[in-house]
Amino acid sequence: MWLLGTGAHETAFRNIKTIAECLADKLINAAKESPNNYAIKKKDEPERVAQFNV
């Protein structure tokens, strides 16, 4: 949830969309498991780093 909120905040910063609209977009993208979603990128980042270190 923290990553979703952080991603929505970063998207809404200096943007015409409200924080509520950005959060809704992030939740929809998370449900679709979109690779463009901030929360999914950050969640998968340690896994990608671990794969390269093997």
C-alpha positions, -999 to +999 in steps of 0.1 A: +000+000+000+029+024+008+043+019-027+009+026-043+006+058-023+041+069-031+036+062-068+004+082-068+020+111-050+049+112-075+025+111-104+002+138-090+031+162-083+030+191-107+002+174-127-033+184-136-047+151-122-058+150-086-042+126-061-074+107-061-073+102-098-037+092-097-043+067-069-072+052-088-050+048-119-023+031-098-048+007-082-063-002-116-028-008-130-018-029-100-049-050-105-038-056-141-002-062-130+010-036-154+048-033-156+045+005-158+031+006-122+055+022-097+046-003-069+052-034-091+085-020-104+097-014-069+085-048-057+103-066-085+135-046-083+152-067-056+144-099-075+160-085-107+191-074-087+193-109-072+191-126-106+221-105-119+242-113-088+239-151-093 
